[in-house]
Amino acid sequence: MGGRIRRALPASTRNQLWLTGLFLALLALFMMTGARAFLAWPMYESLLSTLPLYGFLALGLTLVVAAGEMDLCFPSTLAVAGFGFALTAIHTGQVWLGVIVAILIGLGIGLCNGFLVAYVGVPSIIATIGTQFFWRGAVMLLSQGLALGLADLGESPTHTVLAGRVWGLPPHQPVFLPMQSFWLIVMALALWLLLNRHPLGDAIRFTGEQADIASRLGINVPAARLGVHTLMGGIAGFAGAIGCMEMGSWWPTQGDGYMLLVFAAVFIGGTSVFGGSGRLYGTLIGIAIVGMIEAGIVSSGLSGFWTRAVHGMVIVVAVSSYAILSGNADERILRLVRWRKR
């Protein structure tokens, strides 16, 4: 029976079904052990207001990893873009302009990272480590280590659209839905279309699979690498603006502590560390699992010190399961040849 299912379903589908089952099993477990928290809407409202910030970053990183690259600069990009957003919003009073400035700053940093990787030839992990330290140091110097208050942003229409709350039934206990969770789904759909229905998506995946062969087949590998790093920077800039609007302030250490959780969500979601594939649905489920674990552990009465251990266990179990479910067949070269013949 198991063999027939394995032959009938592609490896990617089996992996995503397994991940969905893992998520539902964890949710059911926490509903039983922490019923007071997980059977009430405020818990989910809190998760839907905070997890999209990680989710934006994880979605962008999924495309970077799919291209066979790494980006360790995004926490600092988020901080610098958030600083630009805060200064613009404070001095002009225009929140929408601050969002544009944040995105442009992020795109600029991503473009610099992509240029170093694609055209200078610096390995992405080295280039983005260096730029992460540079931009973090730069924003600390520019801000003098001081936070910026943004308490008045809640009255802005831009804030309402991007990070406000909408509410629905039942009328006696209204359910508040954070708008950033809606934009997370919109971004996921847009990136899925880009990765799976656009020539740039083909270039990203084939660059991650076999860059040398992809180049011989006519794919502009440097442009693909430049594109994913630039896109990642723009997404980090947008996330920086959303973070400032949600928290009502900007702080110099914004983005610290995000890196491991974002990478965990990407790899739990089934994106291969070797490149060539990007599982955006899996990334969304991965970020939900990562965020739910800490809340579930605390609501179950356990010490918060268990959180990192459980995160590590879930990563190992998920990645090991993908290796087992995927089998040993490697059809990446065949896919490249088929794409070339289209």
Buried (B, 14 or more C-beta within 10 A) or exposed (E): EEEEEBEEBEBBEBBBEBBEEBBEEBBEBBBEBBEEBBEEEEBBBBBBBBBBBBBBBBBBBBBBBBBBBBBBBBBBBBBBBBBBBBBBBBEEEBBBBBBBBBBBBBBBBBBBBBBBBBEEEBEBEEBBBBBBEBBBEBBBEEBEEEBBEBEEBEEBEBBBBBBBBEEEEEEEEEBBBBBBBBBBEEBBEEBBEBBEEEEBBBBBBBBBBBBEBBBEEEBBBBBBBBBBBBBBBBBBBBBBBBBBBBBBBBBBEBBEEBBEBBBBBBBBBBBBEEBBBBBBBBBBBBBBBBBBBBBBBBBBEBEEEBBEEBBEEBBEEBBEBBEEBBEEEEEBEEBBEEBBEE
